[in-house]
Amino acid sequence: MMFEDWVDEVDVSNVPLEELQEDPDRPFELAYKKFPTKQERTGIQSIQTVQSTNEACIRGIFANYLNDTTSTGM
């Protein structure tokens, strides 16, 4: 998986859990600018996926995200 270096440095632990449950693709920074930067418009779930690839397999991350508990999902 290819990603930019700044993704590893973002701290998403400050985002309230209820916000992630409501909209997991919510941008990390809610910038109300006409032309937000790439960092401002990247979704929190995308950042968490990249940060957790060192700890788990991608297939398991997506199965967990989609609540797929079938044997083929996990």
Backbone hydrogen bonds in HBPLUS format (Angstrom, degrees):
<---DONOR---> <-ACCEPTOR-->    atom                        ^
c    i                          cat <-CA-CA->   ^        H-A-AA   ^      H-
h    n   atom  resd res      DA  || num        DHA   H-A  angle D-A-AA Bond
n    s   type  num  typ     dist DA aas  dist angle  dist       angle   num
A0007-VAL N   A0004-GLU O   3.20 MM   3  5.97 158.8  2.25 121.1 126.4     1
A0008-ASP N   A0005-ASP O   3.22 MM   3  5.98 142.9  2.37 120.4 126.6     2
A0009-GLU N   A0006-TRP O   3.08 MM   3  5.22 138.5  2.25 101.0 112.8     3
A0015-VAL N   A0012-VAL O   3.31 MM   3  5.73 165.9  2.33 111.8 116.1     4
A0019-GLU N   A0016-PRO O   3.07 MM   3  5.50 134.5  2.29 107.6 119.1     5
A0020-LEU N   A0016-PRO O   3.38 MM   4  6.84 149.9  2.47 145.7 153.8     6
A0020-LEU N   A0017-LEU O   3.10 MM   3  5.15 118.1  2.50  96.1 111.1     7
A0021-GLN N   A0017-LEU O   2.98 MM   4  6.29 152.7  2.06 152.3 160.2     8
A0022-GLU N   A0018-GLU O   3.06 MM   4  6.13 147.7  2.16 135.8 144.1     9
A0023-ASP N   A0019-GLU O   2.96 MM   4  6.09 163.4  1.99 147.4 151.7    10
A0026-ARG N   A0023-ASP O   3.08 MM   3  5.40 155.5  2.14 118.2 119.0    11
A0045-GLN N   A0024-PRO O   3.07 MM  21  5.45 145.3  2.19 169.4 168.8    12
A0044-ILE N   A0026-ARG O   2.95 MM  18  6.03 152.8  2.03 157.1 157.7    13
A0028-PHE N   A0042-THR O   2.90 MM  14  6.06 149.9  1.99 159.6 158.7    14
A0031-ALA N   A0029-GLU O   2.92 MM   2  5.66 121.2  2.27 111.6  94.7    15
A0040-GLU N   A0037-THR O   3.12 MM   3  5.15 120.6  2.49  95.5 110.1    16
A0041-ARG N   A0037-THR O   3.13 MM   4  6.42 139.0  2.30 147.5 158.2    17
A0047-ILE N   A0043-GLY O   3.17 MM   4  6.53 155.1  2.23 148.1 154.7    18
A0048-GLN N   A0044-ILE O   2.89 MM   4  6.18 164.4  1.92 157.5 161.5    19
A0049-THR N   A0045-GLN O   2.92 MM   4  6.06 151.2  2.01 143.6 151.4    20
A0050-VAL N   A0046-SER O   3.14 MM   4  6.38 162.7  2.17 148.6 151.9    21
A0051-GLN N   A0047-ILE O   2.97 MM   4  6.18 162.6  2.00 152.7 158.0    22
A0052-SER N   A0048-GLN O   2.97 MM   4  6.02 139.1  2.14 142.1 151.7    23
A0053-THR N   A0050-VAL O   3.40 MM   3  5.46 162.5  2.44 103.0 108.0    24
A0055-GLU N   A0052-SER O   2.98 MM   3  5.32 151.4  2.06 111.0 119.7    25
A0056-ALA N   A0052-SER O   3.20 MM   4  6.39 144.5  2.33 157.7 167.7    26
A0061-ILE N   A0057-CYS O   3.12 MM   4  6.45 152.4  2.20 149.8 157.9    27
A0062-PHE N   A0058-ILE O   3.01 MM   4  6.32 164.9  2.03 159.4 161.6    28
A0063-ALA N   A0059-ARG O   2.93 MM   4  6.11 157.3  1.98 146.8 153.9    29
A0064-ASN N   A0060-GLY O   2.91 MM   4  5.99 157.0  1.96 144.2 150.3    30
A0065-TYR N   A0061-ILE O   2.94 MM   4  6.14 159.0  1.98 146.6 152.7    31
A0066-LEU N   A0062-PHE O   2.92 MM   4  6.07 151.9  2.00 147.7 154.5    32
A0068-ASP N   A0063-ALA O   2.78 MM   5  4.79 162.4  1.81 150.0 151.1    33
A0067-ASN N   A0064-ASN O   3.16 MM   3  4.96 159.3  2.20 100.8 106.6    34
A0073-GLY N   A0070-THR O   3.17 MM   3  5.18 133.0  2.40  96.0 108.6    35
A0074-MET N   A0070-THR O   3.19 MM   4  6.44 160.2  2.23 155.8 159.2    36
